[in-house]
Amino acid sequence: MATVAATITTVETRANSRKRALENEAVQSPKWRIRLGERAKGIRNPIREIMDTIAGKENPSKSLVSLAQGDPTCYPHLRPSAEMVLAVSHAVNSGQNNGYQPSQGSARCRAAVAAFFDTPGRPTLQAKDVFMTLGCSEALSHCIAALAAPGSNLLLPRPGFPLYQVLCDYHGVEVRYYDLLPEKGWQCDIGGIAKLVDKNTCGLLINNPSNPCGTVFPREHLEEVLKAALQLRLPVIADEVYAGMSFSRPFVSCAAASAQVPILSVCALSKRWLAPGWRLGWISVHDADGAFADAGVPETLLKLCQVSLGPTAPLQAAMPEILTTVPDGCAWHRDVLAALEASAQCCVRRCKRIPGLEVAAEPEGSMYLMVRLQPGVLNIDDDVKFAGKLLEEESVAVLPGQCFCAPSFFRVVFAAPVEVLEEAWDRIESFCHRHARVKR
């Protein structure tokens, strides 16, 4: 017994000595034991990097007019409908929606989304096929993460929303860009898609209606793109957050354009319903022949949803009423589209009469217009410098095309009312006349 006690005492003494040594080492060490996560450290957001370099440089003698922020609610003429607001108010005041929800989302909310986005020609979309998320950004992140097998690459549109690449980089997915062709109304270069594909290509991302181009793909073109995806055996991530925001031609979803391609469609209340701050998004899984199910995609999406536990309970509770009270084609929806179309037409009309600027393709939906800087007409050919000087001299903010992998272009958000846009284009016109090259 004495031997055992002595042994225990020796072990305790050594442990205490080791503890004191570690404490002394920690006290003497000049640095905290802090290291950064490699993926987090490597995050780059092109829009923020460029805009942060010119932020705060507007002309102090002129009020700022922003045509840069893709928030449809910046002006009071575009707001969620009264019915939407009342639905959320009821959900909050009921006292029944204060607890945690199922990770995938409440069954009633998911059933409402499934019914709204059910697509003829496909198996009936059910509640189990819908995954609620914190806005469209998280929905996109979940889709990319679910397909991000080691060494994989994903095909992205160019020009395209820069968050796609940010998310791919974060999830370790190589980016390969296919082109949208301005001379063809920003339609996809279908022939170029096949040249990018190899055994590690995990999918094709399609954004329709488009940010930043304002394109709404004709059904025929979308069917051709989906036909190529079928032949290449590529699942599709469909960014359809601007679904229902088209005024020149009807919106056609990817799921409606092909019954054979497995599609992860993402959407949110942010754009069509004018509520980006509500942070309510979702993924609709349109499977084909069980391809997603066989690969375990739904189970993986559920695991990803279990990380954040989804959007707030009151908003999920309000979702069925939101979808039924403001359907496509209701008076509120028609008014929103009419306002956007009038603003788009104003931008096109004004842009066409300004030297050095060219409308690449007239917008047909969403909230965006891409403007080309004609080479040799202005003394500023670089789009980043153009955006910076325009802000500095005229206090008008636009996003340079390099944010979207489209140098020599800049993006205009036309969600502002016509009278605000007229003021902005007056300033842009003065700026371009002032910077026109002098003919010798």
N, C-alpha and C positions, 0 to 999 in steps of 0.2 A: 504493500500500500504506500509505503514511504517513497518507493521508487517511482510509482505512478504519479504521486503528488509532486515529486521533484520534476518529473518530466513535464507535467502540466504547467508548473511554475516557469520552467525554462522556455516553453513554447510561448506563454503569455509575455514573458520578458522580451523575447525576440520580436513578438508582434508589436509590443509597445514601442520598442526601439525603432522598428521599421516605420511605425506611424509617426513618431517624432521626427525621423529623418525626412519623411515625405513632407511633413508640415514645415520643417525648416527649409527644404528645397523650394516649396511653394512661396514662402516668404521671401527668399532670396532671389527667386526668378524674376527678371525684369518684365516679363510678358505674361499676359493671361493666355490660357490654353484655348484660344479661339481660332478656328479655321473656317473658311467659307465653303459652302457646298458648290461644287464645280458647275452644276447645271444652273443653279440660281445665279451664280456670279456671271455666267455667260449670257444671260438674257439681254437681248438688244431689241429695242422697239424703234424702228426707223422713223416713225412719225414723231415720237417724242425727242429723239436725238436731233432731228432737223429743226423742229419747232422750238426746242429749248435754246437753240443758238440764236434765234431771232426774237424770242419772247421779250416783251417789255420795250421793244424798239419802235413802237408805233409813234406817229407824229403827235406830240402832245397838244397841238392846236386843232386837231380834228378828232371827232369821236370815232371810236373803233367800230368798224363794221366787219364782223367775222363771217366769211363764207367758207370756213375751214372745218368747223365742228359738226360731226354727223349726228347731231341731236335734234330731232324734229320738233322738240318742245321749247326751243330757245325763244320763240315768239308766241304771243298769246292766241294767234289765230289757229294754231295746231295744238290741241289738247286732248287727253282722253275724254271719251264721251261722258255725259252726266250719268248714264246708266252704269258705266264701268265704275265710276267713283262711288255710286250708291251701293253697288254690289260689294265693294271692298269695305265700305262703312258698315254695312249689315254684318259682314263676316267678322269684323273686329268687335262690334258692339254685342254680338250674340253671346259672347263669353264661352263659345263652344270650340274655339280654334286657337287655343293657347299652348297646346302641347306639341311634343315631337310628332312628326309624321313618319310613315314608312319611308325607308331610304329611297325607294324608287318614286315616291310621291303618293299622295292619297288616291285611293282607288276611284273615288268619284271624279276627281280632277282628271286623272288619266283617261277615264272612260269618256269624258267630255272632249278631250283632245283627240282621242281616237275616232270618235264619231265625226268631229269637224274635219279631220284630215283623211278620212277613209277615201280610198281611191278605187273607182270602178276598174275592173280588169285585174285587180290584185286580190289576194285573200283578204277577208274583212279585217281591218285594223282593230285590234282589241286593246283593252287597258294594259295587258301584260306586255304589249309592244311599245309602250310609251314610258320614257324615263324623264322625270322632271329635274331641271337643273337651275343653277343660279345664273340665269341669263343665257344668251346665245354663246357667249365666250366660253363658259364652262361646258356647254353642250359640244362645242367644237373640240375643246380639249379632251373630253371623254372619248369622242370618236377617234381622234388621232391616237390617243393613248391605247385604246383597245386594239388598234391595228398595228401598233408600233413593235413588231417583232424585231429581234436583233438584226441589224444590217439592212433594215428596210428603207425604201424610199417612197415618197408620195408625190404625185403630179399636181402642181398648183397652177392656177391661171396667172398670166402676166399680160397686162396690169392686174393686180389683185390686192386684196386687203392684207396689210402687212402682218396682222396677228397670226395668219396662217403659218408664216415662216417662224415667227416667235415660238409658237406652240410646237412646231416640228423640231426646232432646235432644242427646246426644253425636253422633249420626249425622246431625243436621240434619233430622229428620223431625217434622212437626207432629203433635201428639196430638189425637185426637178421641175422646171417651168415649161409649160406649153403656152403658146402665144394666142392672144386675142387680137384679131386683125382689124385695125381701124378702118381700112378701106372697104371692109365687108361688114360694117356696123358693129365692130367688136365681137364678131362671132369667133368660135374656136377654130384654130388651125388643126383640123382633125387629122390630117396626114402627119403633122408633126408629133401628135400624141404617141403613135405607134413607135416612133424612133426613140422615144425615151424609156420604153418599157424593157425591163429585164426580169430575171427570176426573183428579184427582191422587191419589185414594185408592189406596194401593198394596197394601192387604191388611187382613185381619180377624184379630185375635189372640184365640184362645179358650183359656181356662185351665180344664181339667177333668181330675180333681177340683180343686176351687178352693182357692186361698189368696187371701183370708183367710176365705172363707165356709163351707168344709167341704161344699160342694155336690157331688153327683155327678149329672150331667145324665141324665135318662131318655133312652133311645134315641129315642123319638118327638120329644122336644124338640130333641135334637141334630140329628136329620134335618131338622127345620124350619129350624134355624139354617143348616145346610149348604145347604139348598134356597135360602135367601135369598142366600147367598154365590154360589151358581151363577147365580142370576138377575142378580145385580149384577156378575158376572164378577170376583169378588174371590178371590185366593188366600188361603189360611189358614195362619197360624202357630199351631200347636197346642202349647201348653205342657202336656205330659202327664207332667211329672216325678213326679206322684202316681199314675200309672197303676198299677193293681193294689192301691191303698190305699183300697178301698171296702168297707164292711161292711153297708150298708143296701140297696144294689142293685148289680147288676153294672156294672163299668166298661165303657164302650163308647168306643173311640177315634174320633177324627174321620174317619180313613181308612176305618173300618168303617161309618160313618154315611153316606158318600157315595162313590161310585166315580167321580164326574165332576169334583170340585173338586180342584185341585192343592193339596197340603198339605205343609208342612214341619213334621214332628213332632219335638219336642225332648224328651229324657229324660236320665236320669243314674242313677248308683248311689246318689245322695244320700238319697233318701226310701224308695222301695219296698225297696231293699236295705240301708238304714240305714248308709250309708257316705259322708256328705257330705265328710269330710276326704280321701277318696281322689281327689276331683276328676276323675272320669271321666264324661264326658257324650257325647252324640251327637245328630246330626240324621239323621232318616230322610226321604228325599225320595220322597214318594208323588205321582208326576206323573200328569197326566190329559191324554190326547191330545197329549203332548209339549209342553205349555204352558211348563213350566219349562225344558225343554231348548231350545226355540226362543228363549227370552229369554236364555239363557246363564247361568241360575241355578247349575247344578252347577259350571260352570267358575269362576264367581265365588266360590262356597263353597270350592272348592279353593284359590284364591288367598288367601282369608282364612285358611285352615288353614295355608298356607305361612308365615304370619307367626310363629306360635308353635310349629309342628311338633307340636302335639297333646299328649295325655296321656303319662304315663310308660310306658316299654316293658314293665316287669313287670306292670303292671295290665292293659294291653292283652293281654298273653300269657295272663293268668289269666281273661280275660273269657269264653271259651267254656266253661270248667269252672264258672264262677260261674253262668252262665245255665242250665246243664244240671243242676247239683246242687241249686239252690233255685228250681225253677219255681213258677209260680202254683199254689196249692193244696197245696204240700208242708207237712209238719208245722210247720216253722219259720215259714213264711208264715202259716199258720192261727193260730199262737200270737201272732204280731205283731198280726194283725187283731183277734183276741179281746181283747188287751190294750188296743188303741186304742179299740175299741167300748166296753169297760167304763169306760174313762176318759171317753169322750164322754158316756155315760149318766150318770155321776156329775156332770159339769158341768151337764148339762141339768136334772137333778133338783134340785141345789143352787141353781142360778140361779133356777128358777121360784118358789122360796119366799122370795126376798129382795125386799123392797120397793124399788121404783125401777128394778129390772132386768127385762129381758124378752128371752127367747130369740127372735131374729128368725126363725130357721128352724133346726130341729134338724140337726146335722151328719150327713152320710152317708158321709164319707170324709176323706181327708187327715189333718190333725192340728189343725184349727182350728174355732173357734166364734166367731161374731159376736154380741155382746150389746148390746142397745139400752138407752140411758139414757132412761127414761120421763120426759117433761117434767113439771116441777112437783112431783115426788115427793121428790127430794133437793135439798139446797141447793147442789149442784154439778151444773150442767147441761152444762158444757163438758167434752168428753171428754179434752182434754189436761190440764186442771186436775184432773179426776177421777183420771187415771193418776198424775199427780204427787203428789196428796195421799194416794192409796192407798199409794204407795211410801214416802212420808214418814212415814205413821202406822203402816202395817201391814207394811212391807217385802215387799209383793207387787207384782211387776212385770207389767204388761200393756201392750199397745200401743194408744194412742188411735186411734180410727177415722180421724182426719185423715191419718194415715200412708197410708191406703188410699183417700183421697177419700171417706170415709164419716163425716162429723161426727156426733156424738151416739151413736156406737157405740164399743166397744172390742173388740179381738181377744184371745182366749184360746187358748194352745197347750195341748192336752190330751194331750201325749205323756208327761207325768209319770205315775207309778203312782197308783192310786186313793188310797192313804193320804196321799200328798203333796198331792193335789188336795183332799182333805177338809180338811186343815189350811189350805190357801190359801183355800178357800171359807168356812171358819169366820171367818177374818180379814176377808174381803170382806163377809160378812154383818154382823159387828160394825161395820165401817166404815159400811155403808149405814144401819144402825139409828141410828148416832151422827149421821149427816148427814141424816136424814130431816127434812123440813119439819114444824114443829110445827103441828098443826091447831088453829085458833082456834074 
